[in-house]
Amino acid sequence: MRRLLTAAALAAVLVTGAACTDQSGTPGASGSPSGSAGSSGGTGSTSGATPTYSVSAADVKVCEDTRNLVTDSTKRFGEEVVRSLQGGGEQAAVAAVKALFTDWANGLRIQAGKAANPDLKSALLQYASGLEKLNAEVKTVADLAKLQDLNTPELTAATEKVQQICG
């Protein structure tokens, strides 16, 4: 069971962290909001189906804060699960993950409240709702083992939209 839970934790960290931390880093940090997205896209999908978004200075900050929230939360998720496996117990793991998901969703809602772009606001609220739904399903350590599937349709759509907007 411990091996399965550890695998679930690592898979969840990789799935969720990759959604908002890949590619170019902090939007707007280079001084040019749109940067060189078209010229050095490389591995992303550049088939033209993805809309482009204009982000205000306030939304650049929301994107940065969201990226930091996601990175910190995925790191904490992995640490909490590993810590519980090393002696914290199954109930401690469940409580820690539920508290983390609550904090994570609340943080996303705070960022949504700051977003000027309505699509960004909507995506952040969808992301928070997806985390809250997952959190409601976590009741036992067996439920934690199922968290390797953090890639639910709702979370995937929300993280992809945030990535499209934030870059």
Buried (B, 14 or more C-beta within 10 A) or exposed (E): EEEBBBEBBBBBBBBBBBBBBEBBEEBBEEEEBBBEBEEEEEEEEEEEEEEEBEBBEEBBBBBBBBBBBBBBBBEBBBBBBBEBBEEBEBEBBBBBBBEBBEBBBBBBBBBBEBBEBEBBBBBBBBBBBBBBBBBEEBEEBEBBBBBBEBBEEBBBBBBBBBBBBBB
